[in-house]
């Protein structure tokens, strides 16, 4: 089986992300897949009054890179 983890979630911190990765590794699953949160332009969440997704490209890259490096080190 596989665990899918998402990064760039509203309010998610680097510490939250590292904890999620740690728990997934502790479960000793054969496969862990990392995905960024993507909000489609025409979705309800993309409306300006509901748009809480405000991570920069650099922040998303940080989550992605940390995730890959963390998993490679285990």
C-alpha positions in Angstrom: 0.0 0.0 0.0 1.0 3.6 -0.4 0.7 6.8 1.7 0.1 10.1 -0.2 1.2 13.2 1.7 0.3 16.8 0.6 2.3 19.9 1.3 1.4 23.5 1.0 -1.9 23.0 3.0 -3.4 26.1 4.6 -1.6 26.8 7.8 0.9 24.0 7.4 4.3 24.7 8.9 7.6 23.1 8.1 7.4 21.4 11.5 4.0 20.0 10.6 5.4 18.7 7.3 8.4 17.1 9.0 6.1 15.4 11.6 3.9 14.0 8.8 6.9 12.7 7.0 8.2 11.2 10.3 4.9 9.4 11.0 4.8 8.0 7.5 8.3 6.7 7.7 7.5 5.1 11.1 4.6 3.2 9.5 7.2 1.5 7.3 5.0 1.5 4.2 6.5 0.4 0.9 5.8 3.7 -0.9 5.3 7.3 0.1 4.2 9.9 -2.5 4.5 13.6 -2.0 2.1 16.1 -3.7 1.7 19.9 -3.6 -1.8 21.2 -2.9 -3.2 22.6 -6.2 -6.3 24.7 -6.3 -8.0 24.8 -9.7 -8.8 28.3 -11.0 -12.5 27.7 -11.4 -13.0 25.9 -8.0 -14.8 27.4 -5.0 -11.4 27.7 -3.2 -9.9 30.0 -5.9 -12.5 32.7 -5.2 -10.7 35.8 -3.9 -12.7 36.0 -0.7 -11.9 32.3 0.1 -8.4 32.1 -1.2 -6.2 31.2 1.8 -3.6 29.5 -0.4 -0.8 32.0 -0.2 2.5 30.1 -0.3 5.1 31.4 -2.6 6.8 29.3 -5.2 9.9 29.3 -3.0 8.0 28.1 0.0 6.4 25.3 -2.0 9.9 24.4 -3.3 11.1 24.3 0.3 8.4 21.8 1.3 9.1 19.7 -1.7 12.9 19.7 -1.2 12.6 19.0 2.5 10.3 16.1 1.8 12.6 14.5 -0.7 15.7 15.0 1.4 14.0 13.6 4.5 12.8 10.5 2.7 16.1 9.9 1.0 17.9 10.1 4.4 15.7 7.3 5.9 
